[in-house]
Amino acid sequence: MSVVSVGGQTAIQQRCVHGTFKHQGLSREYYLYTPAGLKEGAPLVLCLHGYGGSAANGKVELMDAADRHGFAICYPDGSLDPKGKKSWNVGYPFQKGMRTDDVDFIVRLSRHLKKKHGYKEAFLTGMSNGGEMCYLTAQKKPEAFKAIASIAGLTLTDMMPLKYKKPVPFMEVHGTEDRTSEWTGDPENEGGWGAYMAVPAALSHIIASNGCVSETTTNLPRKEGRNQVILHHFQGGAADVLVYKVIGGNHSWSDKDMDTCDAILEFFKKYL
């Protein structure tokens, strides 16, 4: 993703307020965006960056969508892993030895921001490594966020013993030609991220936990020269699951193929 830099600062740094939050003895950074005229008691979205990314280089377009939909956006920073990369501790093989409990961190940070700024509800989204955190949080702390949206996330097979404790509204956007987080999974750990499940198989656990009993399939209007996006909407249970399957899509937010940021916030608005 290209990030606009003005005077040495990214667009996130230009438009957001910088803050720190202490957790497990570490001072963790975050950036908070508040749209002009945001109503009291507005909802908050935490947006988690990918592996090797940073809060300062977060998804800029989500702020523009927040202006349209009335959300505050928080971009937290991951911590350094053994490779010296900012990341979220989800159990990759090379993260062995990391003691950071990032699920606890984002839950506590969201509670802190809700109390400090008067936000009523909190939601979670993230891309790639941040998407993995979405699945892990849905398993470990499903009550912490009203709804969750993973972008190009995967479910490590080591996560599955945790299971899903309760229903959680969930959304996934994923390209079928994603060569980093393979749609068909990587059971033999050929990519080095650890063995992980195929996307449909991983989502089937959430669909079953939510008690969804029906599925509708919709082809989104195709943008000229772009990939077809098929929406699979699982419903009829305690919480819906949306799966945006991007045919031929790569490892990205897929926002050239669909209006991803608007779709995320529109999904979240159903649970306000």
Residue, then its C-alpha position, 0 to 999 in steps of 0.5 A: m500500500s502506498v502511504v502519502s507522506v507530508g513533511g516526513q510524516t505519513a497521512i496517519q501521523q498527519r491526521c491522527v493523535h499519537g498516544t501510548f499505552k503501557h502493557q506487560g511493561l512495554s510502552r505501546e504506541y497507537y494513533l487515534y483518528t476522530p472524524a470532525g463532528l463525531k457524535e458522543g458515544a460513537p463506535l471505535v474500530l481497532c485496525l491492525h497492520g500486517y507483518g512488518g508494518s506499523a501503526a503509522n503506515g496503517k490503512v489510510e482509506l479507513m479514515d475516509a470511510a470513518d468520515r462517511h460512517g461515523f466511527a473513530i479509528c485506532y491504529p495500534d502498533g505491534s511489538l518487535d519479534p525475534k526477527g526485529k519486525k513489528s508483528w502480532n504474536v499469533g504463533y508463527p514458528f519464528q515468533k517462538g519465545m515472544r511473551t507478548d499477549d497481543v489479544d490481551f493488549i488490544v482488548r485492554l487498549s480498546r477498554h481504555l479508549k472507550k473509557k477515556h473518550g466515551y466510545k460506546e462499542a468497539f470493533l476489530t479489523g486487520m490485514s494479513n498478520g492483523g487478520e490472524m489476530c482477528y481469528l485468534t481474538a474471536q477464539k480467545k475473547p469473542e465478547a470483547f468486540k461487537a464484530i470482527a473483520s479479517i482481511a487476507g487472514l489465516t487460521l494456524t492449525d495450532m489455533m484450532p484447539l482453542k475453538y470458538k466459545k460463543p458466536v461472533p459476527f465475522m467477515e473475511v475478504h480474501g483473494t483466491e490467488d493470494r500467495t502469502s495467505e493461500w486460499t487453499g491453506d498450507p498444511e505442510n508449512e511450505g510458506g514458513w508461516g506455520a501450518y494453516m487451514a484453507v480459508p473455507a475450512a477455517l470459516s466453517h468453524i465460525i459458521a458452525s459456532n454461530g449456528c448459521v443455517s442458510e447461505t446466500t451468494t451474490n456476485l458484486p458489480r464487477k469493476e472494469g478490468r478488475n476481479q470478480v468478487i462473490l459474497h457468501h452470506f451465512q445467516g439464520g443463527a446467532a450472528d452472521v458470517l460474510v465471506y468476500k471471495v475475490i476471484g484471482g485476487n492477491h494478498s491485499w485489502s482487495d479495495k481495487d476490486m470492491d469498496t472494502c473499507d465501506a463494506i467493513l463499516e457497513f457490516f459493523k453498523k449492523y451490530l450497533 
